[in-house]
Amino acid sequence: MKKQTSSKQTNALILEAKLQTDALQRLGVWLRAAASLAVIGLLIAWWGFQMGAGLAAGILGVILTVVAGAAAFIIRQGRENGKKNVQRILKAAGIDYKNGVAIDA
């Protein structure tokens, strides 16, 4: 037998899903920023090691690339887990997250 949720609970779940979706969109901005920093780090490393800007610039570029790449990976994992969580919330509210319609009982 399927567990029924009240209208109040359904509305609360839908609101929570919307708030989490908004947070996921903000995480997307941070993901792009971290990926951009990783690319900038690669350019600095290349400039330092290949273009004669100095060893310090090359090492700084490598460090920036590693740190920004790790941050991008962690943010990406958080976004993927967040998307799954929103899907579970909508399913608990009785909404088909693929089509946005109520699931028939």
C-alpha positions as CSV (number, residue, x, y, z in Angstrom):
1,M,0.0,0.0,0.0
2,K,1.3,3.4,-1.0
3,K,1.9,5.9,1.8
4,Q,-0.2,9.1,1.3
5,T,1.1,12.6,2.2
6,S,-1.2,15.4,3.3
7,S,-1.5,18.6,1.2
8,K,0.6,20.5,3.8
9,Q,3.3,17.9,3.6
10,T,3.3,17.9,-0.1
11,N,3.6,21.7,-0.3
12,A,6.4,21.6,2.2
13,L,8.2,18.9,0.1
14,I,7.7,20.9,-3.1
15,L,9.1,24.1,-1.4
16,E,12.1,22.1,-0.1
17,A,12.7,20.8,-3.6
18,K,12.6,24.3,-5.1
19,L,15.0,25.7,-2.5
20,Q,17.4,22.8,-3.1
21,T,17.1,23.3,-6.9
22,D,18.0,27.0,-6.4
23,A,21.0,26.0,-4.3
24,L,22.1,23.6,-7.0
25,Q,22.0,26.4,-9.6
26,R,24.2,28.5,-7.4
27,L,26.6,25.5,-7.0
28,G,26.7,25.4,-10.8
29,V,28.2,29.0,-10.8
30,W,30.8,27.9,-8.3
31,L,31.6,24.8,-10.4
32,R,32.2,27.0,-13.4
33,A,34.4,29.3,-11.3
34,A,36.5,26.4,-10.0
35,A,36.9,24.9,-13.4
36,S,37.9,28.3,-14.8
37,L,40.5,28.7,-12.0
38,A,41.9,25.3,-12.8
39,V,42.4,26.3,-16.5
40,I,44.0,29.6,-15.4
41,G,46.3,27.6,-13.2
42,L,47.3,25.5,-16.2
43,L,48.0,28.6,-18.2
44,I,50.1,30.0,-15.3
45,A,52.0,26.8,-15.0
46,W,52.7,26.6,-18.7
47,W,53.7,30.3,-18.7
48,G,56.1,29.7,-15.7
49,F,57.7,26.5,-17.0
50,Q,57.7,27.0,-20.8
51,M,57.7,30.7,-21.3
52,G,60.5,31.5,-18.9
53,A,58.4,33.4,-16.3
54,G,60.2,31.5,-13.6
55,L,59.9,28.4,-11.5
56,A,57.8,30.1,-8.8
57,A,55.1,31.0,-11.4
58,G,55.1,27.4,-12.6
59,I,54.7,26.0,-9.2
60,L,52.0,28.5,-8.3
61,G,50.1,27.4,-11.4
62,V,50.4,23.8,-10.6
63,I,49.1,24.4,-7.0
64,L,46.2,26.5,-8.3
65,T,45.3,23.8,-10.8
66,V,45.3,21.1,-8.2
67,V,43.3,23.0,-5.6
68,A,40.8,24.4,-8.1
69,G,40.5,21.0,-9.7
70,A,39.8,19.3,-6.4
71,A,37.2,22.0,-5.5
72,A,35.5,21.5,-8.9
73,F,35.4,17.7,-8.3
74,I,33.9,18.1,-4.8
75,I,31.3,20.7,-6.1
76,R,30.4,18.4,-9.0
77,Q,29.8,15.5,-6.6
78,G,27.7,17.7,-4.4
79,R,25.6,18.7,-7.3
80,E,25.0,15.1,-8.4
81,N,24.0,14.1,-4.9
82,G,21.8,17.1,-4.6
83,K,20.0,16.3,-7.9
84,K,19.3,12.8,-6.6
85,N,18.0,14.2,-3.4
86,V,15.6,16.6,-5.2
87,Q,14.3,13.6,-7.2
88,R,13.7,11.7,-4.0
89,I,11.9,14.6,-2.4
90,L,9.6,15.1,-5.5
91,K,8.9,11.3,-5.5
92,A,8.0,11.5,-1.8
93,A,5.6,14.4,-2.7
94,G,4.0,12.2,-5.4
95,I,5.4,14.1,-8.4
96,D,7.1,12.5,-11.4
97,Y,10.3,14.6,-11.6
98,K,10.8,13.7,-15.3
99,N,7.5,15.0,-16.4
100,G,6.5,17.3,-13.6
101,V,3.1,15.7,-13.1
102,A,1.4,14.0,-10.2
103,I,2.0,10.3,-9.9
104,D,-1.3,8.4,-10.0
105,A,-2.0,6.3,-6.9
